Amino acid sequence: MKILNFLKLFGIVALAVGLTFGVKTGYSQALTGNQILAKVDERGSFGTGGRITITQFNIVAKDKTKLEKKFAFFTKTNIKDQPDRLLSYFLEPALERGTIFLSIDPVDPKEKTKLYLYLPALGQTKELIAEKDRNAGFAGSNIQQDSVGRSNFSDDYTAELSNEDTVEGRKTFVLFVTAKAGVDVDYPTGRIWVDQQEFIILKQEGRRADGKLEQVFEATDLKLFDGRLEANKLIIKNVLEESETQIITVEKRKADLPDDIFDPKNLKTFDPAKFGVK
């Protein structure tokens, strides 16, 4: 589900402030599709440094079961020569509290993201290596686990700038993306709507190899945070299964996060209360 790498995910899809490309002169003269895609990756989603984000997940599963879950996401991103890191701490429901999912993005884009899962009932941390584990849905949602914490469209896709459109009252570039040869992705083709001024993905579609539309993503509730415009609500739909995940920001703040909390060996002793999360 790498078409969903809009995620650094949960910050939640932050927007860069102001392009310097002169997009007002006409999109066809300013940027190519691949340049736009590269800039989406370059800017990341959380700004620079540490952040804590509390989010509510509202999940409607394939069998129409409805779930509500709450998480605290601790992120440290866009620091020179250091990997982007995301620690997901399960807050609710109570039976899952204390479960931790850790994603460490490699500095070398050719390497795979390292994924770890800590289960408090077992008191053990497991690295997720098998593809069936990496491809599983995050916390019962329709978001693939190995998409969490990543933004690497340019590694996986080439983009053609097809036209422009308006989404959430904002002008967007519309890109048609095609998977590069030899890249393993769930969606070989798709479309991406990128804000012309803030360079965020506001809408996204992923199509399977048979051409059927399967995944649709929308970013809404746009507000400023720390000088950046961000989407405070994400909607991810699997239109074939009729499943849906809504991710809603409850609270977020900048934070000075020590590197050692992202060490897999320290997940067992991680205490979110030290950072004001209860």
N, C-alpha and C positions, 0 to 999 in steps of 0.2 A: 504494500500500500504506500510505496514511496511517493506516489503522486500527492500524498498528504504531508509532504515535508514542509508545509507551511508552518508546521509546528516548529518553532523552537518550542513549542506549542504554547504553553499555558500562561504566557505572560501578559496579555495573550496575543500574539501577533501585533507587535508594536510597529509604529510607523516612523520612518525616518523623517526628519524635518527638513523640507525644502531641497529639491534637486537643483543642481547647478548647471543643468544641461540645456536650459532655455526651451523647455517643452512648449511654451506658449507660442513658439514660432512654427509649430506644426510637428506632430509626432513622427511623421515619416522622415523628416529632415534631421531629427534630433538623435534618435536611438534605433538600433536594430532590435529584433526580438531577443537575440542571444545576449546583447548588452543589458537589456532590461532584466532578463533572467539572472544574469551575473550580479546585478546590483541588488536584486531581492536577496540573494544569498549573502552578499557582502555586508549588508546592513544588519543582518541578524534580526532577532525579535525582542531582545530584552535590554538593548543599550549595552553599556559597559559596566562590569562590576557585579556586585551581589544584589539579589532581590528575593523577597518572600511574597508569594502570591497564594491567597486562599481562594479555592474554587469549588463551585458546586457542579456536580455532574448529574444531569437528568437523562436517563438512558431508557429508551424503548427498544427492547431486544427483538430479534427475529420472531420469537413466539409471542410477542406483544406484552411480555412481562415488563413491568415498569420498575426501575431501580433509581434510588437517589443516593449519591455518594459525595463525600466531601474530602478534599485533599489540601495539604500545604505543600507548595512547590518551592524549593530552595534552589536558586540558580546562580551560577557564576559564569559569565559569558564575555566573549570578545576581548579577552586579555591576551596581549602579545605572547606568542610562543607557548601558550597554555591551552589545554583542551577546554571546550565548553562542557559544563557539568550541570546536571539536573538531578536533584534528589526529591522524589515524590513520597511524601509521608501520608499514609492513610489515616484520616481522622474519624470518619463515619462511613458505614455503620460500626457500632461498638465491637462487633465480632472481628472486624478487619483492622481495627485501630492498631497502629504500631507496625503494620506491614510497610516495607520500604522498597521502592523501585529506584535504582540508580542507573543513570545513563551518562557515559563519559564519551564525548565525541573525540575522535582522534585528531591530532594536529595534521597528520598526513591524510588527505581526503581519500587515498587509495585503501586505507585500512577501514575495517568495520568498527562501528560504534560498539563499545563494551557495555554490556547490560548485566545488572545484578539484581537479585531479588532476595530480600531478607524476610523470613517468616518468623514472627515472635513465638508462635506455638512450638516451633522446632529449635529456635535459638540459633539458626544457621543461615549463612549467606551463600547463595548459589549463583554462579555465573551462568547466564543463559547463552548457550553455545549452539544447541540444536536449532535448526530452522523452524521446527514446529513450535518451539518455545518463543523464539524471536518474532515469529509471525502471528502469535496469539493476540487476541484483542486485549488492550490495556484495561484492566479492572472491569471486564465484562462489557466494555464499550465496543464500538466499531472502529476504533483507532488502533492500528497495529503497533505492537510494542517497539519494534525496531524503527518506527517513525518518530517516537518520542525523543525530543531533544535534538532533532536534526533539521538542517536547512541546506540542502545540497542539490538543488534543481539542476544547476549547470553541469554537475558530474553525470547526471542521468539522462538529461533531455537536451534536445536542440529546439529552438523556438522560432516561429515565424510570426511577425507582427501583422495581423490580418485586418483589424479595424479598431475603432474606438467605440465606447459605450458609456452609459451612466449607471452607476451602482451606488446605492445609499446617497443619492444626490451628488455624487462626485464623478468627475471624468476619469475614465480608465482606458488603459491600453488593453486590447484583447489579443492574447497570444494563443496560437495553436502549437502545442508541444508534441514532439515525437521522441520516443525513447531511442537512445544511441545504440548502435549495434553492440551486441554482447552484454548489455546491461539487463539485469534481472529485475523487472518491475511488474507489478500487478496490472498496471494500466499503461499500455504502449502508446496511447494517444490521449489527448485531453485539451481543455481550454482553460486559460487563466486570465482573470481580470485584475490588472495591476493599477493601483491609483497613480495618476499621472504626476501628481505633485508630491505625494508622501511615500510612494514606492512600496505600498503594502498590497498583499493579495486580498481582495475583497470578495472574490468569488472564484470557484474552481470546479471543474468537471473532469472526471476520469472515466475513460472507456476501456472495456476489456478488449482482448484480441479479436473477438467476434464483432466488435464495433458497438456493442450494447453499452449505453450509459449506465454506470453502476454507482459511482460516488459523486456526491455534490457537497461542496463546502461553501458556507457563507459567513462573513464577518460583519457584525452589527454593533450597535451601541458604541459609537466612536467618541472617545473623550481624551482630553489631554492628561498626561501623567509625566511628571519630571521633564516637562518641555517637549514631550513626544505625544503625538496622537495615537491612541491605541484602541483596539476593538475589545470591548468588555464582554462580548457574547459571541461564541462560535456555535454554528450548527453544522453537524456532519451527518449526512444522510446516505444510506445505502438504498437506492430507489428500487432495486430488484428485490431485496429482502424486506423492504419497508421498515427498516430499523433506523433509529435516529439517536444521536448523542448531542445534547446541548451542554456547553461548558460556559458557566457564568462566573465572572469575577465577583467575589464577595469583598475582598480586601487585598491591597498590595502596597508594598513599601520597599524602599531601598534599604539594604542591610550590609553590614561588614561581616561577611561569612568567611571563617577560616577554612583553609584548604583541607584540613584533616577530616572535616565532616563528610567529604566526598571520597574518603578512603574506604574501600569495601570492608576492610578489616575492622572499621570503627562503627559500622551500621548497628551492631548489637547494642552499643552504648549511646547511640544518638538520642538526645533529649530535646524535642522542639521547644519545650518550656524555656530553655536558656535563651531563645530568640523571641520570646513573647507569644508563642503559639500554644494554645491550650486545647 
